[in-house]
């Protein structure tokens, strides 16, 4: 929209670079171009503003396929007004000289024109296409048909309109039909998911079985090693017992030999001792037999004296001494009364 300002009965218009302004004064062009600004009088000026930028027109319409199924087509047409003079002459692009606002709705007229042309060609191609084909390759077919139809439409060049691009976003069936068509694919996807789940479970079970087998094999190997260990321990214990028994036998034999040798030595010593004692006793007896009685009495007294306890003092009376001397000489002695 152009920017219009007022100054002392005059109007000043300033347009955008993407808007083509045409100023007619008394039926003749006074100013014309894009992005211009000028002064004018509102009572004698006829102004028109034609946008020359690219514009997007989104359209949605229904169509029917060859198998009588309703589909919805979503498309976008990009266009621009390449001949603003022609467009201003064919469509009402006039603006209010006081406000700069369009008096009509020229862009709506262009949108209606493009939509009807595009819809006509889309209906034509979809009416000859079954639903399954339309859903698979309908987007490209509809886009090509619309582009060809708009390029061949004579009203567009006559109006100064140029179609830049055509895009078809989607060709969609009714929700119920779409859900019905999605069901096989969903079932297949679900089957694939179930199969993947089953395979994953089978792999997990296989892994668990492998782990269980490994654990069982480990236990069997451990039991086998324990059995070998027990056998080896028994063998070692048996060998140790045999060694101890052999050592005990050796020790017992050695002890028995030692005892026998000791006994023999003791017997030999006792025999030698007995012989020596016998010889000594015989010699002692021979010596006593050959000695006189006085010597024997003296030895007896000496033996008695050796065996008597310690006597601190002895009192001998004449009577005792006389009897003792007489006994030593072998004469009988009269009993003597002891005195304390």
Secondary structure, DSSP 8 states (H G I E B T S, - for coil): --EEEEETTEEEEE--TTEEEEEEETTEEEEEEES-EEEE-TTTEEEEEEE-S-EEEEEEEEEE-TTS-EEEEEEEEEEEES-HHHHHHHS--EE-TTT--BSS-HHHHHHHHHHHHHHHHHHHHHTTS-HHHHHHHHHHHHHHHHHHHHHH-HHHHHHTEEEEEEEEEEEEE-HHHHHHHHHHHHHHHHHHHHHHHHHHHHHHHHHHHHHHHHHHHHHHHHHHHHHHHHHHHHHHHHHHHHHHHHHHHHHHHHHHHHHHHHHHHHHHHHHHHHHHHHHHHHHHHHHHHHS-HHHHHHHHHHHHHHHS---S-----HHHHHHHHHHHTT----------
